[in-house]
């Protein structure tokens, strides 16, 4: 059985939650390793046949470590079965929830010049009660501008779990 590596870069935990669900859905559960982007330098990527990278967006940007990972391991990634997915609240909008239409996916692919074999876009989660004052107000302003939810006493999960399951079928 092939070994699979799932790497996540998460801000508030939703990307990790999606990665855990993908691992759960795999037929090769026992051959999957899951690591944070913060731990990845300890891992021998050569030992994996498939590498899946999931990354969240905060304030319009992926974590710089995601770009560093791709840049530093490009030679290995180009020889493996790879997938990349982005998690962002913009993807809650139907017209922005595919790899072809999501601005963060397009920007990531352009800036990284990486060509993963499979791509996915998932809507994330807004957890106002969990945020500090600054994040809460900035995210609320962004939601006001983009016609999203602004009640800061609530949590809003936009992730389409059926879409996550569909992506898992493409991967495994």
N, C-alpha and C positions, 0 to 999 in steps of 0.2 A: 504494500500500500504506500501511496505517496505521502510524504510529509508536507504539511501545510502550515505556513506562518501567517498569522493575522496580526497586523500592527495597527495601533490606534493612536490618534492624537485627539484628545478630548478636552473641552473647556469645562463643561459642567457634568459630564458623565454620559450624555446621550449617545455619543459615538461609541463609547465602550459598550454600552447596553446593546447597540446594534451589532457590534462585533461578537458579543457573547451569544446573541440570537443566531447569527450566521453559523457560529461554531456548533451550537445546539442542533441546527438543521442539517449539518453535514452527515453523510453516511460514514465518514472517516473520523468520527469524534475523537477517537483515541490517538489519532495522528496529527492533531492540531495543537499548535502552540500559540498562545496569545500574549503579546507584549505591548507595553506602552512605548511610544516613540522615545521616551526618556531612558528606556532600558536597552534600546536596540544595539548599541555599540558592543554589548556583551555577547551578542548572538552571532553564530557562524551561519551566515545566509546560504552558504554553499550546500548545506545539508537539507535544503527544502526544494521541492519541485515547484511549489506554488507559493506566491507571496501576495497577500492582499493588504492594502493600505487604506485605512479610513481616516478622514480628517475633518474636524469641525471648523466652522468659521466663527470668528468673533470680530465685530467691528469691520467687517468686509475683508478679513485676511485669514489665511491659513497660518498656523504656527510656523515660524521660520525653520524649525527643526524638520518639518516635512520636506521642505525644499532641500535642506542640507542632506537629509537621508537619500533623496533621489539622486542628487548630484554626486555624493560620495560613493554610492553603490550602483551607479548606472550600468556599469559593465556587467554586473551580476543580474540586475533586473532585466536587462535586455535578453538574457539567456533563459529566463524562467517564464513560467505561466504566471502572468501578473494581472491584478485588478486594482482599481482605485475607485473609492467613492468619497463624496463630499456630503457633509451634513450641515444644512443651513436653513434658517427660517424662511428665506426667500422661496425655497422649494415648496412652501405650503401653497403657493399659487400654481395652478395647473399649467399655466403658460411658461413656467420657469422650473419645472421639476424633471427635466430630462437632461442627459449629458449634452445634447445639442442646444438646449435653450437656457440652461442654468449659467448665469454670468460668472459664478465662482468656479465652476468646472472649466469653462472656456478660458478664464484667466489663468487657472492653475496649469492647464495643459500648455498654454502659450508660454508662460514664464518658465516652466520646468523643461519644456520640449521633450518630455517623456511621453511615450505612447503605450500605456498599459493595454493589455489585450481586451479587458472588460472594464466597463465604466458604469457607475451607479450614482444616483443623486437621491438623497432622502431629506425630507423635512425634519427639522429638529424639534426642540422644545424650549419654551420660555418658562422659567421657574422664578417669577418675580419675588416670592417670599424668601428665596434662598440668596438673592443678590444683595450686595452692599448698596448703600445709598447712591453712589455715583453710577454704578452699572444699571441699577434699577431705573434711574432717571434717563440715562442715555438710551437704553433699550426701549423705554416707554416712548421717548421722542421719536425714535426710529419707527416704532410701531404706529404711532400717530401719523407720521408722514406716509407710511406705506399701507395705511388703512388696516392695521392689525390690532390685536387686543391690547388695551391699555390699562385694564384694571389690575393694579399692582398687588392686590390681595390674592390673586389667582395664579395657577400654573396651567400652561397650555401645551399639551403634547400634540404635535402635528405629524409625527412619524406614522407613515402608512405601513403597518406591519405586514400586510399582504404583499406589498411591493418589496419589502425586505426578503420575504419568503421566495418571491419570484426571482430575485437576484441570486439567492442561494442556489436555486435550481440551475442557473447559468454557470455558477462557480463549481458546483460539486456534481 
